[in-house]
Amino acid sequence: MAGVCVPEGLDPKEMGEEELWELINDSRHRISLGVRPCILIPYLRQARVLSEMDEDEILSCHNLTNRCMRTSHMLDLLRTQGKNGAMALLESLMIHYPALYTQVTGRKPSTEPSRFSGLIKYSELTEYLVRAVTGMQKELQEARSEAGKMSTRCASLEADISQMMEQEERSRSLQAYNERIQRHLCSLQREVTKLKDEKCDLYIRYTAAIEEKSAVNERLHDLNLQVYQLQTELQNAQTEKEFQRRRSLRSVCPETPELHEEVRSLRCQLAKAEKLDLARQDILAQDLAEAIDSQVELAEQLRSYREENEQLLRDKQGLLDQKECLSLQVQQLTLDCKMHQQKSTVIQNQMKELKAERDQAYQSRDEAQAMIARILAEKDTLRCQLVELQEKVFSLHTKRSSTGQQSSEETKGSWDSPRSSCDESPVSSRRRLCRMDALNPSRIFCNSECEDFAACSVRSRKAEPPSPESLRRRKEVLQSESSSEPAEADCLSDDFVFLPRVVNDDKQTPRLPSCSDSSSYGLSRTSPPPFLMRSRPKAIRISGRVISISFQGEALLTQLTVVGGNKTGVFVHEVTEGSAAHTVGISPGAQIVEVKYEKNQKALRMVLEDSTLEEAMWALGQVTGVCHLSLRPRQDDYEALLQQLQSCETSSGDSFYVRANTSLPAGPGGTLTVVCNDILHVTNTRPAGTDDSWHASHVHPCQLLDLQSGTVPNYYRAQRLLIRAIEDMSFQAKKFEKGGRVMAQNTQKTVRIVGTGRQGRNPLWVSVEEEEEDSKSAESDATSAPKSCVTLMPYTLVTPHYPPVCRPVLLLPSVLGRILDKKLASWQGFQLCEPEVLTSSEHAARLQKSEILEEVEQGGNSCYTLQSVEKVMKKGIHCVLPLGLDCVRRLQRSEIFPIIIFIGQSARSARKLRSKLHRHGQTEEQLLACSSSEEPLLDKLPCLYHSVDPDSWCDQTSLLNSLRTIIWEEQKKIVWVEPDLW
């Protein structure tokens, strides 16, 4: 899409409006891709073709999601300015993008004044060009420094490559050695195979020999039967022969030849039978008996071997079951031991704190007792003085009654005279009693309706004993003062007592001013100016060992420095001498509990008792004008913190855990590599040398141990990086959609969108509050302001939990979980959660208590309850939950933290489960839809979950085996739980 090339002789100033914009629109795509609006806007603003509202609309509009859209919108706004807009755009391109200017107009760029259209004055144009050149020089220097860094980086990479080459050579040698070992192992395996074959041949030969022996035994048995038959036949033949012989002797039979033949045959048979002698028969019979006995013994041995084998199999199965039970018991005992150790540690820490508080209470008690003893001693002294004064008053009254009228006239003139009657009394040599809450003397003597001094001794300076009416009024005054809060600024007469400068005349004391004098409070203009003595310290108020100090806090961080954090508290470290903080008596070692100040006619209060060092420094930096600091003296804790800082045990007093909601790559200066959903232990929110980073460490998944440490961006910089990552992801998605390509699924999660309705400066800070007098206005502003503001959070605060028993198991997506729940529950150590049938009243009562997790049928009384889950957990086994994601928050309210496993799905993995899905009446499309709808809801859970890659298993058996391994690993991990952000 090349632009139209204008001849060199044609000047854009001579072209018309339509020609100029046609020239620009021909290269609109190139300008949109190559121009950054933030660079051109200053020149366009100075040329008065764009207003401030146009600049805000271009740079801050949410509908313009990328740079190309902002540039196109800027061109549309310039199009409304006609020819001036086109000329200003071309001149800005000539200054900042000379190559693009040449491609658009075909002319070479030049900074001569004659080449500009005159939209900007010559002086302003020169100033702008100087700024532009200065900016380009700075960019060139930055580019050179970046090139130097890149060259250094390349050198380090080359060194790494050389090391990798050496490692590759070593790996090759190890691979060759491994191949030799494998070949030797193969040869050994072949020899073992040959030995096994020979052993099998021997077994076969042994079996054949046994079979031959059994055949010989059978043949021997047959031969014994034949011998027995032959013996029987021989006996019969002998008997018959004897009978025939006897018969032949008695009578000669004519059939003699036949008998002779028969006798001859019988003799032959007898000869054959005699060949088997008796010795051989005995040997054969003995061999037969031995063979039979050996066969019986072999049968007995075989039967005993079979019984022993069956017994061993039963024992093996019992031992395996016992091993699993013992492993579960060991795991439970380990978790219980860890929990008891942590509880004991917490109890010991609490005991230490209680001991420290007890020591402080004892010290305060001793101080109070000492103060009470001192006050009682002073009270006794004052009583003695009071008795002496009463005696003197009685003597004076006696003298006054004797003098009569003369004494009364002297009493009338005593107020107008320069000296009072009190000055003439011998009491002048003693120290005068001064009340803390005494009124201005001028108000006492100028009051025309003055009451009797004996009745008004609560506000009197005369040393007379108080009357009952005075004691009653004094009690009422003290109660009103203790119940009401002192005002911010009292009048001068309430806070100070005017005492004129003392003149050391002979036996003279300072006189009291009278109301007849023309000067203020009875002092003449020629008399020395009085000095002010505070009747009580108004700036300091002690309440519960917390001191509130008010002073001028302008540039407060220049007056004092602080150390500490949310774990130890924020302490005053150094105080600048001569500053207002030093004047009011602030010293190192005091913990800053609270700061109050006014800003924009609003009274703000910030509690720093549990704040981080970053939050405390920000709060103290916001103070302008009068501030009120609440301090608590904790010198021992401050010295312990300084000792830890000096010994490098800790870098600050901060310690809290966060969950990362975005991935952060490693960078220079020891920046830590962070993956989304990592748990970080932040130990310093204001490390030395940087203002926008934290010092943090990765946390061991099974123990509270810090692993690799480094720096990570602080909350605000991480929030900007999160927004930039979301913009890049959306831009890449739109780019792939326009190109018609399918973006490959990223197996590693990059960001986690977490928002909060809290509209504070930092959602991690919870201590900024407004005073009660501004709460109504704040509420009215809040009602008028939109309530749809959501703040993206790059980090989320988390707290660790240690479940003492086996955690329930929740498989997602729910369509696949209901298929695998029964298979998983059939294993040892797992049991399926069974629903309970409740009556209507029980259902309503448990629903009110939030004990119902999910209903089996909508509107029915069969429900999965919290008690059914706890019943299974008490057995020390895992409870398989056939539920959805809604049950997680209800379980966590009861301190039950399930193991959530999400099995990722793809078209390929869904095909592996096609038969199982059809058997349960589900389809592949329903499984994929359920997976895509439930996966975004996992990020809203306040706890971590485990994802199973869809390509990590091949069938249902391998998936169940991997799930069992995952459950075993997840049970050993720490459970990190987020607070409710809404």
PAKOL-220209 format. One record per residue (C-alpha): residue in three letters; x, z, y. Coordinates in steps of 0.25 Angstrom, whole numbers, plus 2048, in hexadecimal, padded with zeros to 3 digits. Layout:
N
ALAXZY/...
end
This chain:
982
MET800800800/ALA80A7FB80B/GLY8067FC819/VAL8057F0823/CYS8127ED829/VAL8117EB838/PRO81C7E183F/GLU8277E8847/GLY8227E3854/LEU8147E8853/ASP8137F6859/PRO808800854/LYS805803863/GLU8007F5865/MET7F77F5859/GLY7E87F885A/GLU7E1804854/GLU7DC7FD848/GLU7E97F6845/LEU7F0803845/TRP7E780A83C/GLU7E67FE833/LEU7F57FF832/ILE7F580E82F/ASN7E980D825/ASP7F280281D/SER7FC80D81B/ARG7F281981A/HIS7F581C80B/ARG80481C80E/ILE80282581A/SER7F982E812/LEU803830807/GLY810831810/VAL80C83981C/ARG80A84881E/PRO80084B829/CYS80685882D/ILE812850832/LEU80A84683A/ILE800850840/PRO80985684B/TYR80C848851/LEU7FD844850/ARG7F9851856/GLN80384F862/ALA7FD840863/ARG7EF847864/VAL7E983E85A/LEU7E684A851/SER7E1858855/GLU7E386684F/MET7D6865848/ASP7DA858841/GLU7E885E83D/ASP7E186A837/GLU7D7861830/ILE7E385882A/LEU7EB864825/SER7E186E821/CYS7D586781C/HIS7D286B80D/ASN7CC85D80A/LEU7DA85680D/THR7E185B800/ASN7ED853801/ARG7F784C80B/CYS7F183E80A/MET7E384380D/ARG7E884A819/THR7F083E81E/SER7E483581C/HIS7DB83E824/MET7E683F82F/LEU7E582F830/ASP7D6830830/LEU7D783983C/LEU7E1831843/ARG7D8824841/THR7CE82B84A/GLN7D882B855/GLY7DA81C855/LYS7E781685A/ASN7ED82385F/GLY7EB829851/ALA7F281D84A/MET7FD81C854/ALA80082B853/LEU80082A844/LEU80A81E844/GLU81382684E/SER813833845/LEU81682A839/MET822824841/ILE827832844/HIS825839837/TYR82482D82D/PRO82C822832/ALA82D81A824/LEU81E81B823/TYR81C816832/THR82580A82E/GLN81C807822/VAL80F80882A/THR813801837/GLY81F7F9832/ARG8277FE83F/LYS83380683F/PRO831815844/SER837819851/THR83682585A/GLU83781E867/PRO82D822871/SER828813873/ARG824813865/PHE81A81E867/SER80C81B86C/GLY80C826877/LEU80282F871/ILE80C83B873/LYS81383D87F/TYR82283A880/SER826848881/GLU81D84D876/LEU82184186D/THR83084586F/GLU82D85386C/TYR82684F85F/LEU83184685B/VAL83B85185D/ARG83385A854/ALA83184F84A/VAL84084D849/THR84385B849/GLY83985D83D/MET83F851836/GLN84D857838/LYS848864832/GLU84285C826/LEU84F855824/GLN857862824/GLU84C86881A/ALA84E85B812/ARG85D85D812/SER85C86B80E/GLU852868803/ALA85C85D7FF/GLY8678677FE/LYS85F8707F6/MET85B8657ED/SER86A8617EB/THR86D8707E8/ARG86186F7DF/CYS8668637D8/ALA8748697D6/SER86D8757D0/LEU86586B7C7/GLU8718647C3/ALA8788717BF/ASP86B8747B7/ILE86C8667B1/SER87A8687AD/GLN8768767A7/MET86B86F7A0/MET87486479A/GLU87D86F795/GLN87187678F/GLU86D869789/GLU87B867782/ARG87A87577D/SER86C872778/ARG870865771/SER87B86D76A/LEU871877766/GLN86886C761/ALA873866759/TYR876874753/ASN867876751/GLU867868749/ARG87286C740/ILE86B87973D/GLN85F87273A/ARG866868731/HIS86C87472A/LEU85F87B729/CYS85986E723/SER86486E719/LEU86187C715/GLN852879715/ARG85586E70B/GLU85D877702/VAL852881702/THR8488776FE/LYS8518736F3/LEU8528816EE/LYS8438826EF/ASP8428766E7/GLU84B87B6DC/LYS8448886DC/CYS8378816DA/ASP83D8796CF/LEU8418866C8/TYR83388C6CA/ILE82E87F6C3/ARG8388806B8/TYR83588F6B6/THR82688B6B6/ALA8298816AB/ALA83188A6A3/ILE8258946A3/GLU81C88A69F/GLU825886694/LYS82689468F/SER81789668F/ALA816889687/VAL82088E67D/ASN81989B67C/GLU80C893679/ARG81388B66E/LEU819898668/HIS80B89D667/ASP806891660/LEU812891656/ASN80F8A0653/LEU80089C650/GLN805891647/VAL80F89B640/TYR8038A463E/GLN7FA899638/LEU80689562F/GLN8088A362A/THR7F98A4627/GLU7F9897620/LEU80689B618/GLN7FF8A8613/ASN7F38A060F/ALA7FB897608/GLN8038A2601/THR7F68A95FD/GLU7F189C5F7/LYS7FE8985F0/GLU7FE8A65EA/PHE7F08A45E5/GLN7F28965E0/ARG7FF89B5D9/ARG7F78A65D2/ARG7EC89C5CE/SER7F68935C9/LEU7FC89D5C0/ARG7EF8A05BA/SER7EB8925B7/VAL7F28855B8/CYS7EA87C5C1/PRO7EA86D5BE/GLU7EC86A5CD/THR7FA86F5CD/PRO8018645D4/GLU7F88665E0/LEU7FB8745E1/HIS8098715E0/GLU8088685EC/GLU8008735F4/VAL80B87D5F1/ARG8168745F5/SER80F872603/LEU80D881604/ARG81B883602/CYS81F87960D/GLN816880617/LEU81C88D613/ALA82A888615/LYS826883623/ALA820891626/GLU82C898621/LYS83489162B/LEU82E899637/ASP8358A6633/LEU8308B3638/ALA83C8B6642/ARG8388A964A/GLN82A8AD64A/ASP82E8BB650/ILE8368B465B/LEU82B8AB65F/ALA8218B665F/GLN82A8BF668/ASP82D8B3671/LEU81E8B1672/ALA81B8C0676/GLU8278C0680/ALA8218B3687/ILE8138B9687/ASP8198C668D/SER8218BE698/GLN8158B669B/VAL80C8C369D/GLU8178C96A6/LEU8188BC6AF/ALA8098BC6B1/GLU80A8CB6B5/GLN8158C96BE/LEU80E8BD6C4/ARG8018C56C6/SER8098D06CD/TYR8108C76D6/ARG8038C16DA/GLU7FD8CF6DD/GLU80A8D26E5/ASN8088C56ED/GLU7FA8C86F0/GLN7FD8D76F4/LEU8098D26FD/LEU7FF8C8704/ARG7F58D3707/ASP8008DC70C/LYS8068D1715/GLN7F88CE71B/GLY7F68DD71D/LEU8048DE724/LEU8018D272D/ASP7F48D8731/GLN7FB8E5733/LYS8058DE73C/GLU7FB8D8745/CYS7F48E5747/LEU8018EC74A/SER8058E1753/LEU7F88E375B/GLN7FA8F275B/VAL8088F0760/GLN8038E776B/GLN7F88F076F/LEU8028FC76E/THR80C8F4777/LEU8018F1781/ASP7FD900781/CYS80B905782/LYS80D8FB78E/MET800900795/HIS80490F792/GLN81290C798/GLN80C9067A5/LYS8019117A6/SER80D91B7A4/THR8159147AF/VAL8099147B8/ILE8069227B5/GLN8149267B8/ASN81491E7C5/GLN8079257C9/MET80D9327C5/LYS81992F7CE/GLU81092C7DA/LEU8089387D7/LYS8159407D7/ALA81993A7E4/GLU80B93C7EA/ARG80C94B7E5/ASP81994D7EB/GLN8149477F8/ALA8089507F7/TYR81195C7F5/GLN819958801/SER80D956809/ARG808964805/ASP81596A808/GLU815964816/ALA806968818/GLN809976814/ALA81697781D/MET80D971828/ILE80297B825/ALA80C986825/ARG812981832/ILE804980839/LEU80198E834/ALA80D99483A/GLU80A98C847/LYS7FC991846/ASP8019A0845/THR80A99E851/LEU7FF998859/ARG7F69A4855/CYS8019AD85A/GLN8029A5867/LEU7F39A5868/VAL7F29B5867/GLU7FD9B6872/LEU7F59AD87B/GLN7E89B4879/GLU7EF9C187C/LYS7F59BA889/VAL7E79B588C/PHE7E19C288B/SER7EB9C8894/LEU7E99BD89E/HIS7DA9C089D/THR7DC9CE8A0/LYS7E59CB8AC/ARG7DA9C18B1/SER7CF9CB8B0/SER7D79D58B8/THR7DA9CB8C3/GLY7CB9C78C4/GLN7C79BC8CF/GLN7D69B88D1/SER7D89B48C3/SER7CB9AC8C3/GLU7D09A48D0/GLU7DD9A28CA/THR7D699C8BD/LYS7CE9928C6/GLY7DB98D8CD/SER7E398C8C0/TRP7DE97E8BD/ASP7E29788CB/SER7EF97F8CC/PRO7FC9788C7/ARG7FD9828BD/SER7F39878B3/SER7F09958AF/CYS7F69928A2/ASP80398F8A9/GLU80499D8AF/SER8019A48A2/PRO80D9A989B/VAL80A9A088F/SER811995896/SER81E999890/ARG818996882/ARG81698887C/ARG80898287F/LEU7FE97F874/CYS7FA970873/ARG7EF96B86B/MET7F095E864/ASP7E2959868/ALA7E295F875/LEU7DA958880/ASN7E095388E/PRO7E195F897/SER7DB9588A2/ARG7CE95689A/ILE7CD965898/PHE7CF9698A6/CYS7C795E8AC/ASN7BA9608A4/SER7B09668AD/GLU7A896B8A1/CYS7B397289A/GLU7AF97D890/ASP7B598A88E/PHE7C498A889/ALA7C099487E/ALA7B698B879/CYS7BE97E87B/SER7CB983875/VAL7CC97786C/ARG7CF96E878/SER7D6979880/ARG7E597C883/LYS7E298B885/ALA7E899487A/GLU7DA99B877/PRO7D599D869/PRO7CA992865/SER7BC996865/PRO7B2993859/GLU7AC988861/SER7BA982864/LEU7BD983855/ARG7B097C851/ARG7B297085B/ARG7C196F856/LYS7BC96E848/GLU7B296384C/VAL7BD95B854/LEU7C795C848/GLN7BC95783E/SER7B894B848/GLU7C794884A/SER7CA94883B/SER7BD940837/SER7BF935842/GLU7CA92B842/PRO7D392C84E/ALA7D2920858/GLU7DD91685A/ALA7E091A868/ASP7DC92786F/CYS7DC92A87D/LEU7E992F883/SER7E393D886/ASP7DF93F877/ASP7ED93A871/PHE7F694187C/VAL7F894E883/PHE7FD94D892/LEU808957894/PRO80F9578A2/ARG81E9588A2/VAL8229668A2/VAL82996C8AE/ASN8329788AC/ASP82E9818B7/ASP82F9908B7/LYS8249958AD/GLN81C9888AF/THR8159808A4/PRO80F9728A5/ARG8019738AC/LEU7F596C8A8/PRO7EF9618B0/SER7E29638B7/CYS7D79598BA/SER7D895A8C9/ASP7E59528C9/SER7E49448CD/SER7EE93F8C3/SER7EA93C8B5/TYR7E89488AD/GLY7EC9518B8/LEU7FA94C8BA/SER7FF9488C8/ARG80693B8CB/THR8139428CF/SER81494B8C3/PRO81D9468B7/PRO81593D8AD/PRO8109448A1/PHE815941893/LEU80C93E887/MET80B94787B/ARG80394286F/SER7F994C86B/ARG7F994685D/PRO800939857/LYS7F592F857/ALA7FD924850/ILE7FF92C844/ARG7F493083A/ILE7F793782D/SER7ED935822/GLY7F0937813/ARG7FF935816/VAL7FD92881C/ILE80192682A/SER7FB91C834/ILE80491883F/SER7FF90F84B/PHE809908854/GLN80C8FA85A/GLY80F8F184E/GLU8138E4855/ALA81D8DC84C/LEU81C8E8842/LEU8258E1838/THR8308E2842/GLN82E8F1844/LEU82F8F5835/THR8328EF828/VAL82B8F281B/VAL82F8F280C/GLY8278F47FF/GLY81B8ED7F9/ASN80E8EE7F2/LYS8148F77E7/THR81C9017EF/GLY8149007FC/VAL8198FA80A/PHE823903811/VAL82A90381F/HIS83890081C/GLU83E8FF82A/VAL839902838/THR83F8FC845/GLU84490684E/GLY83D90685C/SER8318FF857/ALA823904857/ALA823907848/HIS82F91084A/THR829917856/VAL81D91B84F/GLY826921844/ILE825917838/SER83091982F/PRO835913822/GLY82F917815/ALA82091781A/GLN81790F812/ILE80E90681A/VAL800908814/GLU7F790181E/VAL7F88F982B/LYS7ED8F7836/TYR7EE8ED841/GLU7E58E484A/LYS7E68D5849/ASN7DC8CB850/GLN7D38D7855/LYS7D28DB846/ALA7D78E8840/LEU7DE8E5833/ARG7E28EF829/MET7ED8EC81E/VAL7EF8F6813/LEU7FE8F580E/GLU7FE900804/ASP7FE8F67F8/SER8038E9800/THR80F8E07FD/LEU81B8DF806/GLU8168D180A/GLU8088D680E/ALA80E8E2815/MET8178DA81E/TRP80C8D0821/ALA8038DB825/LEU80D8E282E/GLY8118D4834/GLN8028D2838/VAL8028DF841/THR8028DC850/GLY7FF8E885A/VAL7FB8F6856/CYS7FB8F9847/HIS7F890583E/LEU801907833/SER7FE911827/LEU80A917821/ARG80D920815/PRO81A927814/ARG820924806/GLN82F926808/ASP8329287F9/ASP82B91B7F5/TYR832913800/GLU8409187FC/ALA83D9157EE/LEU8399077F2/LEU8469057FA/GLN84E90A7EE/GLN8488FF7E6/LEU84A8F57F0/GLN8598F87F2/SER85B8F97E3/CYS8548EB7E1/GLU84A8F07D7/THR83F8EA7E0/SER83F8E07EB/SER8338E67F2/GLY8278EF7EF/ASP81E8E47EB/SER8198E27DD/PHE80C8DB7D8/TYR8098D07CE/VAL8028C27D1/ARG7FE8B77C9/ALA8038A97CE/ASN7F889F7D0/THR8018937D3/SER80E88E7CD/LEU81A88F7D6/PRO8278877D2/ALA83588D7D3/GLY83C88B7E0/PRO84A88F7E7/GLY84D89D7EA/GLY8498A47DD/THR83A89F7DE/LEU8328A37D2/THR82C8997C9/VAL81D89C7C8/VAL8128967BF/CYS8048987C1/ASN7FE8A57BB/ASP80C8AB7BB/ILE80C8BA7BD/LEU8168BE7C8/HIS81B8CC7CC/VAL81D8CC7DC/THR8278D77E0/ASN82A8D37EE/THR8218CC7F8/ARG82B8CB803/PRO8398C77FD/ALA8458C6806/GLY8478B980C/THR8398B380B/ASP82B8B5810/ASP8238AC807/SER8288B07F9/TRP8268BC7EF/HIS82F8C17E5/ALA8298C17D8/SER82B8C17C9/HIS8258BC7BC/VAL81E8C67B3/HIS8208C87A4/PRO8138C479E/CYS8138D0795/GLN81A8DB79D/LEU81B8DE7AC/LEU8298D97AD/ASP82F8D07B8/LEU8358C37B3/GLN83B8B87BB/SER83A8BC7CA/GLY83B8B37D7/THR8348B07E4/VAL8268AA7E4/PRO81E8A57F0/ASN8158B07F7/TYR8068AF7F8/TYR8058A6803/ARG81089C800/ALA80B89C7F1/GLN7FD8997F7/ARG80288D7FE/LEU8098887F2/LEU7FC88A7EA/ILE7F48817F4/ARG7FF8777F4/ALA7FF8767E4/ILE7F08757E4/GLU7F18697EE/ASP7FC8627E6/MET7F38647D9/SER7E785E7E0/PHE7EF8537E6/GLN7F584F7D9/ALA7E88507D2/LYS7E28467DD/LYS7EE83D7DB/PHE7EC83C7CC/GLU7DD8397CE/LYS7E082E7D8/GLY7EA8287CF/GLY7E18287C3/ARG7EA8307BB/VAL7E883D7B3/MET7F08497B7/ALA7F78507AC/GLN7F285E7A9/ASN7FC8687AE/THR7FF8727A3/GLN80587C7AD/LYS7FB8827B6/THR7FF8817C5/VAL7F58887CD/ARG7EA8927CB/ILE7DF8927D6/VAL7DC8A07DA/GLY7D38A37E6/THR7CE8B07ED/GLY7C38B27F7/ARG7CC8BC7FE/GLN7CF8B680C/GLY7DB8BF80F/ARG7E98BB813/ASN7EE8BD805/PRO7E58C17FA/LEU7F08C97F4/TRP7EF8D2800/VAL7E48DC800/SER7E78E580B/VAL7E38DE818/GLU7D68E481D/GLU7CE8E582A/GLU7CA8F1830/GLU7BB8F682F/GLU7B88F383E/ASP7BB8E483B/SER7B48E482D/LYS7A78DF833/SER7AD8D483B/ALA7B58D082F/GLU7A88D0826/SER7A18C7830/ASP7AD8BE831/ALA7AD8BE822/THR79E8BA821/SER7A08AF82B/ALA7AD8A9824/PRO7AC8A0818/LYS7AD8A880B/SER7B289C803/CYS7C189E806/VAL7CA89F7F9/THR7D88A27FA/LEU7E289C7EF/MET7EB8A67E9/PRO7F98A27E4/TYR7FB8B17DE/THR7F18BA7D9/LEU7F38C97D7/VAL7F38CE7C8/THR7F38DB7C1/PRO7F98DE7B3/HIS7F08E37A8/TYR7F48E879A/PRO7E98E6790/PRO7EB8F1785/VAL7E38EA77A/CYS7E18DC775/ARG7DB8D3780/PRO7CF8CA77D/VAL7D18BB77B/LEU7CA8B1783/LEU7CC8A277F/LEU7C9897788/PRO7C388C78A/SER7B6894785/VAL7B288877C/LEU7BF888774/GLY7BF897775/ARG7B289976D/ILE7B8890762/LEU7C5898761/ASP7C08A6763/LYS7BB8A8754/LYS7C88A274F/LEU7D08AC757/ALA7C78B8754/SER7C98B5745/TRP7D88B9747/GLN7DD8C8745/GLY7DD8CF753/PHE7D28C7759/GLN7C38C9759/LEU7B88C175F/CYS7AF8C876A/GLU7A18CA765/PRO7958CA76E/GLU78C8D676F/VAL77D8D676F/LEU7778DE77A/THR7698E277E/SER7648DE78C/SER7678EC792/GLU7758EC78D/HIS7778DE791/ALA7738E179F/ALA77B8EE7A0/ARG7888E779B/LEU7858DB7A4/GLN7858E57B0/LYS7928EB7AB/SER7998DD7A9/GLU79B8E079B/ILE7958D3796/LEU7A08C8794/GLU7978BD790/GLU78A8BA789/VAL7898B377C/GLU77C8AC780/GLN7768AB78E/GLY76B8B5790/GLY76E8BC782/ASN7728CA77F/SER77E8C6777/CYS78B8C8780/TYR79A8CA77F/THR79C8D7786/LEU7A88DF78A/GLN7A68E9780/SER7A88DF774/VAL7B58DB77A/GLU7BA8E977C/LYS7B68EC76D/VAL7BF8E2768/MET7CA8E5771/LYS7CA8F476C/LYS7CD8EF75E/GLY7DB8EA763/ILE7D88DB761/HIS7D58CF76A/CYS7C68CC76D/VAL7C38BD76D/LEU7BA8BA779/PRO7B08AE776/LEU7AD8AE785/GLY7B08A7792/LEU7B88A979F/ASP7AD8B27A5/CYS7B18BE79C/VAL7BF8BF7A2/ARG7BB8C67AF/ARG7B18D07A8/LEU7BC8D479E/GLN7C68D67A8/ARG7BD8E07B0/SER7BE8E87A3/GLU7CD8E77A2/ILE7CC8DD797/PHE7D68D2798/PRO7D38C678F/ILE7DE8BC78A/ILE7D98AF790/ILE7DE8A2788/PHE7DA89578E/ILE7DD889784/GLY7DF87D78C/GLN7D7870787/SER7DA861787/ALA7D3856781/ARG7DE856776/SER7DD865773/ALA7CD864773/ARG7CE859768/LYS7D686375F/LEU7C986D760/ARG7BF86275E/SER7BA867750/LYS7B9875755/LEU7B2871761/HIS7A8869759/ARG7A687474F/HIS7A187D75B/GLY799873762/GLN7A387076D/THR7AA863771/GLU7B7860777/GLU7B185C785/GLN7AB86A786/LEU7B8871782/LEU7BF86978D/ALA7B486C797/CYS7B587A794/SER7C487B795/SER7C48747A3/SER7B987D7A8/GLU7BF88A7A4/GLU7CE8877A7/PRO7CC8887B7/LEU7C58957B5/LEU7D189C7AE/ASP7D889C7BC/LYS7CD8A57C1/LEU7D08B07B7/PRO7D78BC7BC/CYS7E08BC7B0/LEU7EA8B37A9/TYR7E78AA79D/HIS7EE8A2793/SER7ED893792/VAL7EF88B785/ASP7F487D786/PRO7EB87377F/ASP7F786C778/SER7FD879773/TRP7F4879766/CYS7F086F75C/ASP7E4875754/GLN7DC882754/THR7E588A74B/SER7F1888754/LEU7E888B760/LEU7E489875A/ASN7F289C757/SER7F7899765/LEU7EB8A176A/ARG7EF8AD762/THR7FD8AC767/ILE7F88AB776/ILE7EF8B7774/TRP7FB8BF76E/GLU8048BC77A/GLU7F98BE784/GLN7F68CC77F/LYS8048D0782/LYS8038CB791/ILE7FF8D379D/VAL7F28D07A3/TRP7F28CC7B1/VAL7E58CD7B9/GLU7E18C87C7/PRO7D88D07D0/ASP7CA8CA7D4/LEU7CE8C17E0/TRP7BF8BF7E4/
end
